[in-house]
Amino acid sequence: MATTDVVTRVSELAGPLLASLGLELVDCEYKREGRAMVLRLFIDREGGITLDDCATVSRELSEILDVEEFISEHYTLEVSSPGLNRPLKKAADYQRYLGRLVRVKTFELLPDDAGNPRKTFLGELLGLDEGVVRLKLVEGQTAGIPLQKIAKANLEFEF
């Protein structure tokens, strides 16, 4: 089974389990690390998660995956918090974290509102409007970045 198929299927199976525990799936990865495959889930909830949350999800999801048996290779299951630099994956994330400092990396050079071309934007998240993420950059100008041009976006830890 292809890596993207595994991620899709695991995400579908994990969804109801996580919802029943009041958790959300932030991200799911299935990739080779060294000689072994790793299935990694990042979970979260408002206020954060505990080690017990990770252990519960790991135990219950393991049972589900053992029954489903669609992953043919041996793998290690890891369940953890997305951390301080939480990735922004869904459109709802851009609304949820309004006012927070974020770093956005794009697939190609894009101009900020002052006309400066760049691939990395750091600034306060102003929101998402009609598929465009708006930021007030740390340099003072603003930027509008189309969602489909974002390669990666994360919250930035503020000291």
N, C-alpha and C positions, 0 to 999 in steps of 0.2 A: 504494500500500500504506500502511495506517495506521501511525502512529509506533509504537504498541505492537506491531504485527505485525512491523515491522522489528527492534525490540529483541528480541522473542522468537526470530525466525529467526536473527539474528546470534548471540545467546547459544547457540542450539542448535549452530550451525556452529563457534563458537569453543571450545565445551566440549572436544571431543576433541583439538583442537590444543593448547590450554592444558594439558590433562592430560598429553599426551605430552612437554611441556616442564617438567612439575613445577610448573605455575602454576595459580592459580585465578582465576576471573572474580569480581571484587568487585561491579562494577556496569557497566551498559551504558546509554548514553543516545543518543537520536537526536532532535535538536532544531534549530530554526532559531536562528541567531545572526546578527543583521543580515540580509543577503540570502541567506546561504548556509546549507546544512544541514551539521551536524556529527554524525558518528558517533563517539562517544567510549567507549572501553573502559578500565576501571580494573582492573589485574591486580596480583596479589600472590603471595607465597609466604613461608613461614616464613623469617625472616632478611632479608626484603626483596628487591627486584628491582633490576636494573641497567638502564642505558640500552640495553645490548645486548639484554636480554630484550624491552624495548619495541620495538626495531627489528626483531627477529626476528618477533615476533607481528604487527607492522604489515605487514611484507613478506609473510609466509605467509598471513595473513588476507586481505590485499588480493587475492592470487591466487585464493583460494577465492571471494571475493565477485565477482571478475571473471567467473569461470566460472558461478556461480549466477545472476547478473544479475537479482535480484529488486528491487533499489532503482532506481527509474526516475529519480529526481532526481539531479543532480550533488551530491556531498557530499565533505567532507574527513574522512578517518579519522585519529583521534588515539588513541594507546595510551599510558597513563601509570600511575604508581603512585597509589594512593588517598591518599597523603600521611600526615602525622602525625595528622590528625583523620579517620582511616579510618572510613567509614560501617559500621554494623552492619546487615546486610541479612538474613542467614539465621539460623535458630534456632541453628545451630552456632557462629555468631560470639559469641553470648551465653555460651557455654560456654568457648570458646577464650580470651576476654579477661577471665576471672574475675580479680577483684582490681584491675582497671584503672579509672581515672577515666573516666566516660562522661557525656555530655549527652544526655538523651532529651527530645524534644518530642512532645506528644500532640495529637491532633485536637481534643480538648475538655478542659475543666477536669476534673481528677481529684484526689481528696484523697490526701495522703500518709498514713502511718499515724498521724500526730498530728491528722489532720482538716483540714489546710490545703489548700485547693483551689489547683491550679496547672496550668500547661501545660508548664512546663520543669522538669526534674529533673536535678540535677547530683550525682553521687556515685559511690562505689565499687560496681562491678558484683559482686553476690553470686551471680548465676546466673539460670537460667531453669528454672522448675518448673511443669509442667502449663500451659504457655502464658502464664505470668506472669513478667515480668522483675523481679527483686528488686534493690534498690539500698539502700546505706547512704548517705544524703544527707550533704552536707558540713555541714549544720546539726546533724547528730547523729541525727535520726530515720530510719526506714526507709520504703520505699515499694514497693508491688507494682503493676506496670503491665501490664495485659493486652497481649500482642503486637499484637493487631488494632487497638488504640487508639494505637499508636505511629506518628506521622507521619514522624519522623526520629530516628535515633540515631547518635551518633559517639563515637569515642574522643576524649578531651581530652588535649592535650599537657600533660605535667606537668614543671614546671621543677625 
